[in-house]
Amino acid sequence: MNILIVEPDLHAQNALRTQLEEWGHHAVCVADGEEAMRLLPQQRCELVLGNGEADRRCPPTLSTRIRTAPGLSETYIVLYFHSAEELSAAASDNMDPDDVLVFPLRGDELRMRLRTAARFLQHRHVAAEHHARLSRLIEKLGSALGTVQSDLRAASEIQLSMLPTESHVHPLVEVDWLVLPSSFLCGDNLNYFVVQNDYLIFYHLDVAGHGIPSALLSVTLNQLLSPQPGSPMMRFDPSLDLKRVIPPVEVVKELNARFLPQGDSYFTIVYGIFNMKTRQVSMCQAGHPTPLRIEADGAITPIGNGGFPVGLWPDILYEETTTVLEPGQKLVLYSDGLLSCLNQQGAHYSLDRLKKLLSNMATCTCQDLLQAVQSDIESWTEGRMLPDDISILILESKAS
């Protein structure tokens, strides 16, 4: 080790230096604390061996100055005293060495103390290297996390851009929606299209699970469930030279066949068609929460029969539900994430609470109703993170 000896007596300096060099250490001698503080940064001494009583008489003590000096605070300090009385007086002065010795100094004891100090310094050096490597790793991980978060934000923006933008899609119907992701990416999805000017095709789905796998399946379904070649929702009829709208049950049945087996990546869906001539709504509910019809007088009627999720079992028999949506009536589709919201006491947001809110706002616009639901959710959760994605789709039948 590089050792700095702080001793005002030259004879004692020489004796200590000779002994330390015999043991393989490199020793430098100074007479007082002032000279020690000048040499310590230059000599890079790992250990200071000093006359504790001489240092105590020149406050502030060397140990105090070393502990507060930038770059020197981890220097190992051993002080020696000529008597127990000197040691006791030093203790009352709040001196802060790592080790102390009392005269007469025995060579074997000093040598053992230095070995202990060397092991301590070695362990601290290894710990410092580990800490430095850990700091570099944390910095790299932080940079990688920043990149991932940036990518996820970009992916989230792309995913949200795929949602519909028009509410007034036809004079006889108004549609609006709300999506509240629980994280960057969302497993919920919804969309609607006017086809042949007489039909509004709509769906609302929820992919099981969270994160990137759920979001990828959600985006895949978004692309598949659009009026384009290869979509299960439309068929080209050569005899009529037009696209034929496929009944909801047939669409969901084909989705189930296409996405088997999916393991844990199943999804629930309500797929429907609103015939704007007859105002009849035909729907297939596959494991999704039951849609709610809001009457003009505020009465709430569940519309649906449950059904099984898509992508779990083959050859499932799906059923079709029909209802009529008279002018002024609304149809509300929602994901089960809404009922997963917890308040401070751990209680779930209830279906009865949702029904009451919808009933009280039966005559409001779809947009106002959605804003009220969002405000109620935020009030219920008090700003806590959502445990699951929340999405709502509302259709309102308008007078001609």
C-alpha positions in Angstrom: 0.0 0.0 0.0 1.0 3.6 -0.3 1.0 4.9 3.3 1.4 8.5 4.5 3.0 8.8 7.9 2.1 11.9 9.9 4.5 12.2 12.8 6.3 15.4 14.1 9.2 13.4 15.5 11.8 12.6 12.9 13.2 9.6 14.8 9.7 8.1 15.0 9.1 8.9 11.3 12.2 7.0 10.2 11.5 4.1 12.5 7.9 3.7 11.1 9.0 4.1 7.5 11.8 1.5 7.8 9.4 -1.0 9.4 6.6 -0.4 6.7 9.1 -0.7 3.8 10.4 -4.0 5.3 6.8 -5.2 5.0 6.6 -4.2 1.4 4.7 -0.9 1.7 5.7 2.4 0.2 5.8 5.1 2.9 6.0 8.9 2.7 6.6 11.0 5.9 5.3 14.4 6.8 5.4 16.4 10.0 1.9 17.7 10.3 -1.7 17.8 8.9 -1.0 20.8 6.6 1.7 19.0 4.8 -0.3 15.9 4.7 -3.2 17.6 3.0 -0.8 19.0 0.3 0.8 15.6 -0.4 -2.3 13.3 -0.2 -3.7 14.1 -3.6 -0.3 13.9 -5.2 0.9 10.7 -3.6 -2.4 8.9 -3.9 -1.9 7.3 -0.5 -4.5 4.7 0.4 -3.8 4.8 4.2 -2.7 7.5 6.6 -0.8 6.4 9.8 -0.7 9.4 12.1 0.2 10.5 15.6 -3.3 11.0 17.0 -2.4 13.2 20.0 -0.3 15.6 17.9 -3.1 15.9 15.4 -5.7 16.5 18.2 -3.8 19.5 19.4 -4.1 21.2 15.9 -7.8 21.5 15.1 -9.4 20.9 12.8 -8.0 17.4 13.0 -6.5 15.7 10.0 -9.2 13.0 10.0 -11.9 15.7 9.9 -10.2 17.4 7.0 -9.7 14.1 5.1 -13.3 13.1 5.6 -14.6 16.3 4.1 -12.0 16.7 1.2 -13.2 15.9 -2.3 -11.5 12.7 -3.5 -10.0 11.9 -0.1 -13.0 10.9 2.0 -12.4 7.1 1.5 -8.7 7.3 2.7 -8.2 4.7 5.5 -7.0 6.4 8.7 -5.1 4.7 11.5 -4.2 6.9 14.5 -1.8 5.9 17.3 -1.8 7.3 20.9 0.8 7.1 23.6 -1.7 6.3 26.3 -5.2 5.3 27.0 -5.8 8.8 28.4 -4.9 10.4 25.1 -7.2 8.0 23.3 -10.1 8.9 25.7 -9.5 12.6 25.1 -9.4 12.1 21.3 -12.7 10.2 21.5 -14.3 13.2 23.3 -13.1 15.4 20.4 -15.1 13.4 17.9 -12.1 12.3 15.9 -13.0 9.9 13.1 -10.3 7.3 12.3 -10.9 3.9 10.9 -8.6 2.2 13.5 -6.6 3.2 16.6 -3.5 1.9 18.3 -2.1 2.6 21.7 1.7 2.6 22.6 3.8 0.8 22.9 3.3 -0.1 19.2 3.9 -3.8 18.7 5.2 -4.7 15.2 3.0 -7.8 14.8 -0.1 -6.0 15.9 0.6 -3.1 13.5 1.3 -5.5 10.7 -2.0 -7.3 11.3 -3.9 -4.0 11.4 -2.4 -3.0 8.1 -3.4 -6.4 6.6 -6.9 -5.8 7.8 -6.9 -2.3 6.3 -5.6 -3.7 2.9 -8.4 -6.3 2.8 -10.9 -3.6 3.6 -9.5 -1.3 0.9 -9.5 -4.1 -1.6 -13.1 -5.0 -0.9 -14.0 -1.3 -1.2 -12.2 -1.1 -4.5 -14.0 -4.1 -5.9 -17.3 -2.7 -4.6 -16.5 0.6 -6.3 -15.8 -1.2 -9.6 -19.1 -3.1 -9.3 -20.9 0.1 -8.6 -19.3 1.8 -11.6 -20.2 -1.1 -13.9 -23.7 -1.1 -12.4 -24.0 2.6 -13.0 -22.9 2.2 -16.6 -25.4 -0.7 -17.0 -28.2 1.5 -15.5 -27.3 4.3 -17.9 -27.5 1.9 -20.9 -30.7 0.4 -19.6 -32.1 3.9 -19.1 -31.1 4.8 -22.7 -32.7 1.5 -24.0 -35.8 2.1 -22.0 -36.1 5.6 -23.4 -35.8 4.2 -26.9 -38.5 1.5 -26.2 -40.8 4.1 -24.7 -40.3 6.4 -27.7 -41.1 3.5 -30.0 -44.1 2.5 -28.0 -45.4 6.1 -28.0 -45.0 6.1 -31.8 -46.8 2.8 -32.1 -49.5 4.1 -29.8 -50.0 7.1 -32.1 -50.2 4.9 -35.1 -52.7 2.6 -33.4 -54.9 5.5 -32.3 -54.8 6.9 -35.8 -56.5 3.8 -37.1 -59.6 4.5 -35.1 -62.5 6.2 -36.9 -62.6 10.0 -37.1 -66.2 10.7 -38.2 -69.2 10.7 -36.0 -71.9 11.9 -38.4 -71.4 9.1 -40.9 -75.0 9.2 -42.1 -78.1 11.4 -41.6 -79.9 8.5 -39.8 -77.2 7.5 -37.4 -74.6 9.1 -35.2 -71.6 7.2 -33.8 -69.0 8.1 -31.2 -66.4 6.3 -29.1 -64.0 6.5 -26.2 -60.7 4.6 -25.8 -58.6 4.8 -22.6 -55.5 2.6 -22.9 -54.1 1.2 -19.7 -50.6 1.5 -21.1 -48.9 2.7 -24.3 -50.6 0.1 -26.5 -54.2 -1.1 -26.4 -55.9 -4.5 -26.9 -59.3 -2.9 -27.3 -60.4 -1.9 -30.8 -63.5 -0.6 -32.6 -64.6 0.6 -36.0 -67.7 1.3 -38.2 -68.4 1.7 -41.9 -71.4 2.8 -44.0 -71.9 0.3 -46.8 -74.2 0.7 -49.8 -75.6 3.8 -48.0 -78.1 1.6 -46.2 -76.0 -0.4 -43.7 -73.8 0.6 -40.8 -71.4 -2.2 -40.0 -69.8 -1.8 -36.6 -67.7 -3.9 -34.2 -66.2 -3.6 -30.7 -63.6 -6.1 -29.6 -61.2 -6.7 -26.7 -58.1 -8.9 -27.0 -57.2 -10.9 -23.9 -54.1 -9.8 -22.1 -52.1 -6.6 -22.2 -49.1 -5.1 -24.0 -47.5 -5.7 -27.4 -48.9 -9.2 -28.2 -52.5 -8.0 -27.5 -52.0 -4.8 -29.4 -50.5 -6.7 -32.5 -53.6 -9.0 -32.6 -55.8 -5.9 -32.2 -54.2 -4.2 -35.1 -54.4 -7.3 -37.2 -58.1 -7.5 -36.6 -58.5 -3.9 -37.4 -57.0 -4.4 -40.8 -59.0 -7.6 -41.4 -62.3 -6.1 -40.4 -62.5 -3.5 -43.1 -64.4 -3.5 -46.4 -61.5 -4.7 -48.6 -60.7 -7.9 -50.5 -60.2 -10.9 -48.2 -62.3 -9.4 -45.4 -64.9 -11.8 -43.8 -67.4 -9.0 -43.6 -68.0 -8.6 -47.4 -68.5 -10.9 -50.4 -68.6 -9.9 -54.0 -71.7 -11.2 -55.7 -71.1 -11.4 -59.5 -74.8 -11.9 -60.3 -75.6 -8.5 -58.7 -72.3 -6.9 -59.5 -72.0 -5.6 -55.9 -70.5 -6.5 -52.5 -72.8 -8.5 -50.3 -72.9 -7.8 -46.6 -72.3 -11.0 -44.6 -74.5 -11.7 -41.5 -72.7 -11.1 -38.2 -72.9 -14.7 -37.1 -71.1 -15.8 -40.3 -68.4 -13.2 -39.8 -67.7 -14.2 -36.2 -67.7 -17.9 -37.2 -65.1 -17.2 -39.8 -63.0 -15.2 -37.4 -63.1 -18.1 -35.0 -61.9 -20.5 -37.7 -59.1 -18.1 -38.8 -57.7 -17.5 -35.4 -57.6 -21.0 -34.0 -55.6 -22.0 -32.0 -54.7 -18.7 -30.3 -53.9 -20.1 -26.8 -54.2 -17.1 -24.4 -54.6 -14.6 -27.3 -58.3 -15.0 -27.7 -60.6 -12.0 -28.0 -64.2 -11.0 -27.4 -66.3 -9.1 -29.9 -69.7 -7.7 -30.7 -70.1 -7.5 -34.4 -73.3 -5.8 -35.8 -75.1 -4.4 -38.7 -77.6 -1.5 -38.5 -80.0 -1.5 -41.3 -80.9 2.2 -41.6 -84.0 1.5 -43.7 -85.7 -0.8 -41.2 -83.7 0.4 -38.2 -83.0 -3.2 -37.3 -79.8 -4.0 -35.6 -78.4 -7.6 -36.0 -75.5 -8.5 -33.7 -73.4 -11.4 -32.8 -72.0 -11.3 -29.2 -68.9 -13.5 -28.6 -67.9 -13.4 -25.0 -68.2 -9.6 -24.9 -70.1 -7.6 -22.3 -73.8 -7.3 -23.2 -74.7 -4.1 -25.1 -77.1 -1.7 -23.5 -80.0 0.0 -25.3 -80.9 3.4 -23.9 -84.6 4.3 -24.4 -85.6 7.9 -24.9 -87.2 7.9 -21.5 -84.0 6.7 -19.8 -84.9 3.0 -19.5 -81.9 0.7 -20.0 -82.4 -2.7 -21.8 -79.6 -5.3 -22.1 -79.4 -6.6 -25.7 -77.5 -9.9 -26.2 -77.0 -13.5 -25.2 -73.4 -13.8 -24.1 -71.7 -16.3 -26.4 -68.1 -17.7 -26.4 -64.9 -15.7 -27.1 -63.2 -16.1 -30.5 -60.1 -18.2 -30.8 -60.5 -20.7 -28.0 -62.5 -23.6 -29.3 -63.4 -24.8 -32.8 -66.9 -25.3 -34.2 -68.6 -22.9 -31.7 -72.2 -22.2 -32.5 -72.8 -18.5 -32.4 -76.2 -16.9 -32.2 -77.6 -13.7 -33.7 -79.5 -11.1 -31.7 -81.8 -8.6 -33.3 -83.4 -5.4 -32.0 -84.8 -2.2 -33.3 -83.2 1.1 -32.7 -85.9 3.7 -32.9 -85.0 7.4 -33.4 -83.7 8.8 -30.1 -82.5 5.4 -28.9 -78.9 4.6 -28.3 -76.9 1.4 -28.3 -73.9 1.3 -26.0 -71.0 -1.3 -26.4 -68.2 -1.3 -23.8 -65.2 -3.4 -22.8 -65.0 -5.3 -19.5 -62.0 -3.0 -18.5 -64.7 -0.4 -17.5 -65.9 -2.7 -14.7 -62.4 -3.5 -13.6 -61.7 0.0 -12.4 -61.1 0.2 -8.6 -61.8 3.0 -6.2 -59.6 3.7 -3.2 -61.4 1.1 -1.1 -60.8 -1.6 -3.8 -64.4 -1.7 -5.0 -65.1 -2.2 -8.7 -66.9 0.3 -10.9 -70.3 -1.4 -11.2 -72.7 -2.0 -14.1 -75.5 -0.5 -12.0 -73.5 2.8 -11.7 -73.0 2.8 -15.5 -76.7 2.2 -16.1 -77.7 5.0 -13.8 -75.4 7.4 -15.5 -76.6 6.4 -18.9 -80.2 6.7 -17.8 -79.7 10.2 -16.4 -78.2 11.3 -19.7 -80.5 9.5 -22.1 -81.3 12.6 -24.1 -77.7 13.9 -24.3 -75.5 13.7 -27.3 -73.2 10.7 -27.7 -70.2 12.9 -27.2 -71.6 14.4 -23.9 -72.4 11.0 -22.7 -68.9 9.7 -23.3 -67.4 12.7 -21.6 -69.6 12.1 -18.6 -68.6 8.4 -18.4 -64.9 9.4 -18.6 -65.3 12.0 -15.9 -67.1 9.4 -13.7 -64.3 6.9 -14.2 -61.7 9.4 -13.3 -63.7 10.4 -10.2 -64.0 6.7 -9.2 -60.3 5.8 -9.7 -59.0 9.2 -8.3 -56.3 9.3 -11.0 -54.9 5.8 -10.4 -53.6 3.7 -13.3 -56.3 1.7 -15.1 -56.0 -2.1 -14.6 -57.2 -2.7 -18.1 -58.0 -0.9 -21.4 -61.4 0.9 -21.5 -63.4 1.5 -24.6 -66.9 2.4 -25.4 -68.8 2.6 -28.7 -72.2 4.4 -28.9 -74.7 4.4 -31.8 -77.7 6.7 -31.8 -80.6 6.3 -34.2 -81.6 9.7 -35.6 -84.9 10.9 -37.0 -85.1 11.1 -40.8 
